[in-house]
Amino acid sequence: MGEHHSFALRDPYKVSNLAKVIVDKGAIALPLQVTITLNSQQQFVFNRTPWDSNSQPINRLPCGQDGPLITINPASHNFATVAVGAIASQTFVVSNSGNQNLEVTGASLVGSNAAEFNLEGGGGFTLSPGAAQNVVVRFNPTSGGSKLATLRLDSNDPNRNPLDVSLSGNAVVPAPDIAVNPSSYDFGQVIVGANAATTFVVSNSGDVDLNVSAVALMGSAAGEFSLDSGGGAFTLTPGANRNIQVSFNPASEGSKSAALRFDSDDPDENSLDVNLSGSGVAPAPDITVAPASHNYGDVVVGNSSQKTFVVKNDGSANLEVSSTTLVGTDAGQFSIDSGGGAFTLTPGQSRDVTVSFAPTSLGTKTATLRF
């Protein structure tokens, strides 16, 4: 577009791919100024304005190329990312927008990477005016990297011969891809001599089998962790997964760290470490009493009311209760009926202690049950 040409205008008014022309037809008040535009039907439409003011202007006369006119849709194509060994296809529609038969004498692939594309519907064919034919191009890369080629159509189109269509794509080599969830784990505080366990899920999000050759615990405190199940060598097909159970069983107090290591044939993570941490704490008793308080309500002087309290050891070592007593200004108005004195509770063990309220005078009475 944007070219300037001089030519003799003939009937019908048909011109090809011009932006602005100056035409000379001699006796009819010419030359004319003719402006050419391309409409949505791939036709050229023009307005002419005679330089002679006595002439009548002719507006928006449809016109097309006189002869065959080759078009293709899409005009180019990027196959995006395709794995080596896989195939991606694209259909191109070749049309004849002219007014004479279009003779396509050959369709071929050219360029430095033409061998990594192939063509269906190539060869020669004829399209009458308005007819179309599909040409399918496949991208089936044999090596990784960016690939470029050209679909070339040879025809009898006087202006577009040959017609070139740019092709591009990116080829990636299929590979396994290891992933572990969670990617790290903190066991928190664990009592020395006890253990805590968690499960890791190993998966292959790649395109080919993942071969894990070894699973091991590494690091200065690796001996305080254990690989309980799922270790050893194994293979995961694409999309498959496997559970690995790891325990933390600290032998001493303090912060501990290690790594769960996976050796595999993943090309960019052939040695993948999952960080492990935890803290060993000394065992200790932990006393609880339920309920934590009690209101006996209104009790008639001379009568009594009982309540049972449950003493429990929620800790990790024996709980030694040396005494059970009632203290406070009104302790004499209450009594321990059973379960008092000194006793020992192992971790998780409980004991009932029954206390009665037997008021000897009127008024509010308070006391404390002390362990």
RAZI-V372250 format. One record per residue. D_CENTER is the distance of its C-alpha to the mean C-alpha in whole Angstrom. Layout:
# RAZI-V372250
D_CENTER  D_CENTER
This chain:
# RAZI-V372250
46  48  51  54  57  60  61  64  62  63  63  60  58  55  54  51  48  50  49  53  56  60  62  66  67  71  73  71  70  68  66  63  59  57  53  50  47  44  43  40  42  43  46  48  50  53  55  59  61  64  66  69  69  71  69  66  62  60  57  54  55  52  52  50  51  54  53  49  46  43  40  36  33  30  32  29  26  23  21  18  16  18  18  22  24  22  23  22  25  26  29  32  35  38  41  44  45  48  52  53  51  48  49  45  47  44  40  39  36  37  35  34  31  33  33  29  30  32  34  35  38  39  43  46  46  48  46  49  49  46  44  41  39  36  35  32  30  28  25  26  25  27  26  23  23  24  26  29  31  34  35  38  41  44  47  50  48  51  48  45  46  43  40  37  34  31  28  25  22  20  20  18  20  18  18  17  14  15  13  15  14  16  16  19  22  25  28  30  34  35  39  40  41  39  35  31  29  25  23  20  17  17  15  14  11  13  16  19  20  20  23  24  27  28  26  29  29  30  32  35  35  33  36  35  32  32  30  31  29  26  28  29  28  26  24  20  20  16  14  17  17  20  22  23  26  27  30  32  35  37  41  41  41  38  35  33  30  29  26  25  24  23  24  23  23  19  20  19  19  22  23  20  22  21  23  25  28  31  34  37  40  43  44  46  47  46  49  48  51  50  51  51  54  57  59  62  63  67  69  73  75  76  73  70  66  64  60  58  55  53  52  49  48  44  44  44  48  51  52  56  57  61  62  62  64  65  65  66  69  69  68  71  70  68  68  65  66  64  62  63  64  62  59  56  53  51  47  46  50  51  55  57  59  61  63  66  67  71  72  76  76  74  71  68  67  64  64  61  60  59  58
